[in-house]
Each structure stands twice: as C-alpha cells, then as structure tokens.
Amino acid sequence: MARNGIAHLIQRPCPPPPSVDSVVQGRRDLCFASQAIRQLTHEEIISTTLAQTLFLPSDEAFGELGSDVVNFLFKTEQGRPYMLALLKLHILPKVTVFCNLIWPKNDTDERWTSSHVPRKIKGKVCYTFASLASDKQGGAFCVTVAFYRFRGLVSMLVNQFARVISRDDCAMNGAVHVIDRVLLPVGDEFVTSPGSRLLTVDQLRKVLAEYI
C-alpha cells in the first residue's frame, strides 16, 4: 500500500483479451458463425471500432432453419450476400453490451461512492440498439435487449424471443453473446416464431431482400 494507491503482486502477466473474431472462432457452439465470418470480408462484418456487440445464433439455432437454408447460406455463392445481411442483423456497432454494463452509455453516469446505499436490483429493463444492417431506404434494423434481474441473477432476451444462452464473452473490441434463435425480420415481426422455425430458401430470400 502507498499513499497514492495500492500495488498487487501476481504470478503471471495478464495478456490482452482476444479480438471478437478470435472469440467466435474459439467457441465450439459457433462453428456456423465462425465459418461465415471467415468466408466473408472481415471489414464488412466486424466493426473496426473499439465497441461492438455480437448476438450470434448457436449452431443448433442455425440448424433449426433447415438443411436447405443452411446449405444455401454456407455452401453456395448465391447465399453469400444473404449471409452477409444475416450477420449484420446480429451485430450492434459502436456499443458494447454486457449483462450488467452498457458502454459507453453507463460510463457517463454518476459515480457511486461508499456513502451511497446499495440498491436492490430486480425487475425488467429494455434497451433498443441499431444493428449494422440497414434496409434499402437506409433505415437500421433495430435490436431490443431485455434484461431480467433479481439481485445477482440476470437473464437476457433479444427481440422478445431469442434467449441469451451464453453471455459476456469479453474481447478487446467488444462482447459476444450466444442466442438460441436466428433473428429474421419481416417488418416488425419475426419468421422464427415458436413452432415455426423451419424456412425454405425462397422464404429466406424474401425475408432478407430489403437488406441485400
């Protein structure tokens, strides 16, 4: 301890966190998402800013769309622009969202000191963010994230139906969360409603046409 701070001795150096795409490639449940990012130009997909959030569907979520759609997206040249559009729906640029922190939004709030009485955190809070995807009129596809809290317990729901099943993978340029559904817009509705997740290739083309 010193008059101007505290020093701690640790056993090994702390390496910097990996990049977002390295985090994605290192997860066994994100093989489809990792493959898509590798196939497409990184500059088009992964923001170069220091703040971004990826809500990526698990391999199981992609599989629920059907083998025809998966093969179209990942194994054909015609599917590449649709995969690009699809990934952009799941990426929030210029903001890093964790289950208990939104940066830079939370960084502007009042600082808490020891004189503050701790609050009991419970209930539901929703925030809406613009994604990297935009339609032909220039309007951004928005993603709403609901946070359900009860003291130390936190769950997250994306666009009212996609559960966050693995959260807060930290990277040097953002955060990665795994969700159990693929986000697909039809106006303000979503094709992947409960009991109807299977799509045809023609349906997928129609759903994403505005974002190509």
C-alpha positions in Angstrom: 0.0 0.0 0.0 1.2 3.5 -0.8 -0.2 7.0 -0.2 -1.2 7.3 -3.9 -2.6 3.8 -4.5 -2.3 0.0 -4.0 0.0 -2.5 -5.7 -0.6 -6.2 -6.1 1.8 -8.9 -6.9 0.5 -11.6 -9.3 2.0 -14.9 -10.5 2.0 -14.2 -14.2 1.5 -11.4 -16.7 -2.1 -10.5 -17.8 -2.3 -10.9 -21.6 -4.6 -8.6 -23.6 -8.1 -10.1 -24.4 -8.5 -11.6 -27.8 -10.3 -9.9 -30.7 -14.0 -10.6 -31.3 -13.4 -12.9 -34.3 -10.9 -14.9 -32.2 -13.5 -15.3 -29.5 -16.0 -16.5 -32.1 -13.6 -19.0 -33.7 -12.7 -20.4 -30.3 -16.2 -21.4 -29.4 -17.4 -24.9 -30.3 -21.0 -23.9 -30.5 -20.4 -21.1 -33.0 -19.0 -23.1 -35.9 -21.5 -21.7 -38.4 -21.0 -18.1 -37.3 -17.2 -18.6 -37.3 -17.3 -20.1 -40.8 -19.4 -17.2 -42.1 -17.0 -14.6 -40.7 -14.0 -16.4 -42.2 -15.7 -16.7 -45.6 -16.7 -13.0 -45.8 -14.6 -9.9 -45.7 -13.9 -9.0 -42.1 -14.1 -5.3 -42.8 -17.7 -5.8 -44.0 -18.8 -7.8 -41.0 -16.7 -7.0 -37.9 -16.7 -3.3 -36.9 -13.2 -1.8 -36.5 -14.4 0.4 -33.6 -13.5 -0.5 -30.0 -17.1 -1.0 -29.1 -19.4 -3.6 -30.7 -21.7 -6.4 -29.6 -22.4 -9.7 -31.4 -25.6 -11.7 -30.6 -24.7 -14.8 -32.5 -27.0 -17.8 -33.1 -25.7 -21.2 -31.9 -25.1 -24.0 -34.4 -28.3 -25.6 -33.1 -30.2 -22.4 -33.9 -28.9 -22.3 -37.4 -29.8 -26.0 -37.8 -33.4 -25.3 -36.9 -33.8 -23.2 -40.1 -33.5 -26.4 -42.1 -30.7 -28.1 -44.1 -31.7 -26.4 -47.3 -31.3 -22.9 -45.9 -28.0 -23.8 -44.1 -26.6 -25.3 -47.3 -27.7 -22.2 -49.3 -26.1 -19.8 -46.8 -22.8 -21.7 -46.2 -22.2 -23.7 -49.4 -23.3 -21.6 -52.4 -22.1 -18.3 -53.9 -25.7 -17.2 -54.3 -26.0 -17.4 -50.5 -23.0 -15.2 -49.6 -24.9 -11.8 -49.8 -27.7 -13.3 -47.7 -25.2 -14.5 -45.1 -23.7 -11.0 -45.0 -27.1 -9.4 -44.5 -28.0 -12.0 -41.9 -24.8 -11.5 -39.8 -25.3 -7.7 -39.9 -28.7 -8.2 -38.2 -26.9 -9.7 -35.2 -24.1 -7.0 -34.8 -24.5 -3.8 -32.8 -21.8 -1.3 -33.8 -20.4 1.4 -31.5 -21.8 -0.1 -28.3 -20.6 -2.9 -26.0 -23.4 -4.6 -24.1 -22.8 -6.8 -21.1 -25.4 -8.2 -18.8 -24.5 -5.5 -16.2 -22.9 -2.8 -18.2 -23.5 -0.9 -21.5 -20.5 1.0 -22.7 -20.2 3.9 -23.4 -23.7 4.7 -22.0 -23.0 3.7 -18.4 -19.7 5.4 -18.4 -21.4 8.8 -18.3 -23.5 8.2 -15.2 -22.8 9.5 -11.7 -20.0 7.7 -9.9 -21.0 5.8 -6.8 -19.1 6.2 -3.6 -19.1 4.4 -0.2 -21.7 6.9 1.0 -24.3 5.5 -1.4 -26.8 3.0 -0.1 -26.7 -0.2 -2.3 -29.9 -0.6 -4.4 -31.8 -3.9 -4.7 -31.8 -4.6 -8.4 -34.8 -6.5 -9.7 -37.3 -6.3 -12.5 -37.1 -5.9 -16.3 -35.3 -3.2 -18.3 -35.3 -2.9 -22.1 -32.9 -1.1 -24.4 -33.1 -0.8 -28.2 -30.0 -0.6 -30.4 -29.4 -0.1 -34.1 -27.7 -3.0 -35.8 -25.2 -3.0 -38.5 -27.9 -3.9 -41.0 -29.9 -1.3 -42.9 -32.7 -1.6 -45.5 -32.7 -0.1 -49.0 -34.2 3.1 -47.6 -31.3 3.5 -45.1 -33.3 2.5 -42.0 -31.4 0.5 -39.5 -32.7 -2.9 -38.3 -33.1 -2.4 -34.5 -32.4 -5.0 -31.8 -34.2 -4.8 -28.5 -32.5 -6.4 -25.5 -34.5 -7.1 -22.3 -32.6 -7.6 -19.0 -34.4 -9.5 -16.3 -32.7 -9.1 -12.9 -33.1 -10.4 -9.4 -30.2 -9.4 -7.3 -27.3 -11.4 -8.6 -29.3 -13.4 -11.2 -29.5 -11.9 -14.7 -31.1 -13.3 -17.9 -31.3 -11.6 -21.3 -33.9 -11.8 -24.1 -33.3 -10.5 -27.6 -36.2 -9.1 -29.6 -38.7 -10.8 -27.3 -37.9 -14.4 -28.3 -34.2 -15.2 -28.6 -32.7 -16.3 -25.3 -29.1 -15.5 -24.5 -27.7 -18.9 -23.5 -24.1 -17.8 -23.1 -23.3 -14.2 -22.3 -20.4 -11.8 -21.8 -17.5 -13.3 -23.8 -15.2 -10.3 -23.5 -12.9 -9.2 -26.3 -10.6 -6.3 -26.8 -13.1 -4.7 -29.3 -16.4 -5.8 -28.0 -18.5 -8.6 -26.5 -20.0 -11.8 -27.8 -23.3 -13.4 -26.7 -24.8 -16.7 -27.9 -28.5 -16.8 -28.6 -30.8 -19.8 -29.3 -32.6 -18.3 -32.3 -31.7 -16.7 -35.6 -33.0 -13.1 -35.9 -35.0 -12.7 -39.2 -37.1 -9.6 -39.8 -40.4 -9.3 -41.5 -41.4 -5.7 -40.8 -41.7 -5.7 -37.0 -42.4 -9.5 -36.8 -40.0 -12.5 -37.0 -40.3 -15.6 -39.0 -38.8 -17.7 -36.3 -41.8 -17.7 -34.1 -42.4 -20.6 -31.6 -43.4 -23.7 -33.5 -42.4 -22.4 -36.9 -38.6 -22.1 -37.3 -38.2 -24.1 -40.5 -37.7 -21.9 -43.6 -37.4 -22.5 -47.3 -34.7 -20.8 -49.3 -37.3 -18.7 -51.1 -38.7 -17.6 -47.8 -35.2 -16.6 -46.6 -34.6 -14.6 -49.8 -37.9 -12.8 -49.3 -37.2 -12.0 -45.7 -33.8 -10.6 -46.3 -34.4 -8.9 -49.7 -34.6 -5.4 -48.1 -31.2 -5.9 -46.5 -29.2 -7.1 -49.5 
